[in-house]
Amino acid sequence: MTTSLVIGDYEIATVLDSPAPLRDPAIIFPSVPPAAWDPYRSFALDPDGKWPLDWRGHLIRATYGEGPVILVDAGMGADVNEHTGEPGQLLHNLAALGVEPGDIDVLVTTHCHGDHVGWNVAYQVGGDTPSLTFPNATHWIASRDWEHYLKPENANPAFDKSVKPLEALGALKLIEGVEQIAPGVATLPTNGHTPGHQCVLIESGGQTAVITGDLFHSVAQVTEQDWCPIFDVDTAMSTHSRRSLLSRAMAEEWIVFSGHLPTGTSIGRVVSVGEKTAWQPI
């Protein structure tokens, strides 16, 4: 089961936080008729017809031992998962990779949904004063997401709890467009799932990889690129972003690190199968 790969000068590793509760695809993708899942049912759904996914982050480290230690997304957090009965395991799984919270220099948030920002800050039991989980990290957040969720009409409890405090704690870096994080590592705007959704592109040693956040949630969307879950804020824009990136990933033979596909199949390539595109796990 592949959970990490070396791309040029960088190692990229998946860091599981927790399996997510199984979902009914008819609820998550209400515009998709049940019969449309049939070609994908054997590998995109579980035996009971439920949609499986994981909550995770991705760790990027230079193989030559220099440069920033980068974490992309911070999972659901310390709350007990109704599916596993346990809190998130992101910190434990980082430790298994030899990384402590204080080692993280940059935390890139692909977007400000709760399952990507859960470990940003910590609260004492019964307290309401936040502290940084990653005390030395600067949190790179798209200004479009920041501005969107600050508006009262877009109120989001996860944003208020885990993202908004970063400003007062001096750990917030708002970014617009493409910004370099390290040599060959940069943010890549892919708006639509949220107004500021972004991927992370790694180009090194003649290879390219991309960490996709929530550009797609299900393996079926690699083929059915106009399928949109209820979580997409702007479905026209998210579809455009999905099509554009997956087309480029296939044409240029990128390695794709997906945000939510189950562990063991979450790293792969976009390949051509006849006249369609498909996911090929590594």
N, C-alpha and C positions, 0 to 999 in steps of 0.2 A: 504494500500500500504506500504510494508516494505521498509524502507530506512536506517535502522540501526539494528544491532544485537550486543548482548554481547557474546563474545567468551572468556570464562574463566575470566581473570582479565582485559580484554580489551573491550571497545566499539568501533565498527567500523561503521562509518556513511558515506553514499554517500553524496557528495557535488556537486550538479549540477552546471556546468558553463553555458551551453546553449544546447538546441536541435541543432543538426547539420542539414544542408540542406539535404533534401531527395535525395537519389542517385538511379541511374538506376543500378540494380544488374548485368545487362549484361556488363556494363562498369567496375564495380568493380571486378566482378568475370568472366572475359571473357572466361575462359576455361569451365565454367559450362553451359550446354545447357539450354535454357529457360524451357523446359519440366521437367528438373531435380528439379526445384523449386516447382513443383506442390504439393508434399506431405507437404511442409513447407509454402506454399503461405499464408495460412489463419492466421498464427501467426508470420512468419518471415518477411513478406512484408505488406505494407499498402494496402488499397482497390484499389489503382491505380497501384499496382505492384512495388512500390518504396521501397527502403531499408531505414528504419528509424534507427537513432542512436542518442545518446546523447554524449556530451563532459562533462566529470566530473573528480573530484578527489575523494579521500577517506581519511577520517580523522580517526586516531587511537589514542585513549586516554585510559590511565589506569583508571579503575573504582575506584581504591583505592586512586586516587588523586596525585600520585607521578609518576616520570618517564617522559620521553620526550613526547611532543605533536608532533605527526608525521602526515605529509600530504604526500599522495602518488599521484603524478602528479598535474599539475597546469593549466589544461584546455587550452583553446584557447587564452584567454586573453581579453584585454580591447577593441580590435577592434570591430566595429559594425558588427553583424552577418547578412549576407544577408537574412537569413531565418526569423529571429525574428525582425530585424531592431533595435536591442539593443546590447549594449556591453555585454561581459560575466558577469555572476552574481556570480562567485566563491567567491569573497570577501564578497558580501552581504549575501550569503548563509552560509559562515563560521560564520559571525557575528550572524546570526540567531541561530547558535549552541553555541553561547557564546565565540567565538574564534576570536581574532583580529590578524592581520598579525604578530605583534610582539610576539605573543604567540607560534608561530610555531618554534620548535627546530630543526627538521629534515624534509627535503623535499626530498623524494625518487622519482627519475625520472625513470619510467619503461623503457622509451626509448626517444630518442631526436627528435621526430616528433613534429611539431608545435602545435598540439592540446593537447599536454601533458606538454608543457613548457611555455605556453603563458604568465603566470603571474609571471614568475621568476624575471623579472626586469621591471622597468618602465622608461619611457622617458618623459621629459617635452614636451609640445606641441611645435613643430618646433625645438626641440633640438636633439642632438645625443649623449648625455652623459647619460649612464644608472645608475640607482640606484636600490637597492634591494627592492623588494616588501615586502619580509619577512626578516626584518633586522637582526633578531637573528638566522636565520636558516642556517644550513649547508646543501648544496645540494649534495645528494649522487647520483653519475652518474657512470654508468659502463664505465671502461676505454676503452673497445672495441668500444663503441659508440663514445666516445670522440676522439679516434684516427682515427676512420673511417671518421667522419665529418670534421676533421681538414684537410684532404687531399683535394687538389684543385679539383680532379676529382669527389669528392662526395659533392661538395659545396651545402649547404642547407641554404637558407636565414633565416629560423626560428632558426637554430642552431647559426648562426652568430649574430642574434639579441638577442636571449633569453638565450643561454647557454654559448657561448664563453665568454661573459663579466664576468661570475661568477668567473673566475680565478683571474682577476685583482681586483675584489671586495672582494677577500679573503673569498669567500663563497663556494668554490668547494672542494668536497671530491671525488676522483676517487677510485672506488672499483673494485675488481676482485673476481668473484665467490660468495660464500656464506659469508655474513658478518652480525653479530648480531647488530641490531639497539637498542634493549631493550630486557630484559629477555623474551624469547619465541617469539621474533619478528626478522625476518631475511630476507635478500634478497635471491632470488632463481633464478639463471640464467635459462633462457628459450630462448636461442638465435635463430635467424632466421628471425623474423619480421624485426629486425635490428640486426647488429652484436652483440650488447650488451644487447638486450632486457632482462628484468628481471621482475619477479613477487615478491610479498612480502608475506611471509608465517607467519601465526600467530598460535602458538601452546600454549594453556593455558587451565588449568582446565580440561584436558581430551578431549578438543575439538580442531579442526584444521580448519582454514579458510585460503583462499588464495585470494589475489588481483591480477588479471590476466593481467592488462594492455591490450595489443593488441594481446594476445595469440589467441583469436578468436574475430571476429567482429560481426558475425551474429549467432543467436541461431541455425540456420541450421548447422553450423560447429561443433556443439557438436555431431551431428549424422554423418555428412559428414566431417570427420576430415581431409581428404586430399584436401578439397576445400581451395584455397588460394586466397586472394585478391591481386590486383596489387601492394599493398603497401609492401608486403613481399619481403625483399631483397634476401633471400635465401629460396626458397620454400621447398626444401628437408629438410632443417634444421628446418624451422618453422613447417612443418608437423610432424617431429619427436618430437619436443618440445610439440606440441599440443596433440599428441597421448599419450605421456608419462605422461604429467600432468593430462589430463582428465581421463586416466586410473587409476592413483593413487587416484585422487579425488573421483572417484566412489568406488574403492575398500576400501578406508579408510573413506568414508562418510564425506568428507570435505564440508564446506560451501564455495561457490565460489562467489566472488564479481567481476563481470565482468566490463570491462572498458567502453563498449559502448552500451550494450543492453539498451533499453528504460527504464526510471525510472519506478519503480513498478514491473519490471520483471528482474531487473539486478542482484538480489541476488538469488542464487538458489543452487541446487545440480545436479550432474550428476548421472543419474539413468539408470538402465537397463530396456529396454522395448523389450521383446522377445530377439532377437539376436542383437539388436542395442542399442546404448546409446542415451539418450535424456536429454533435459534440463527440470528441474522441478523447476519453480520459487517458492520462499518462500513468 
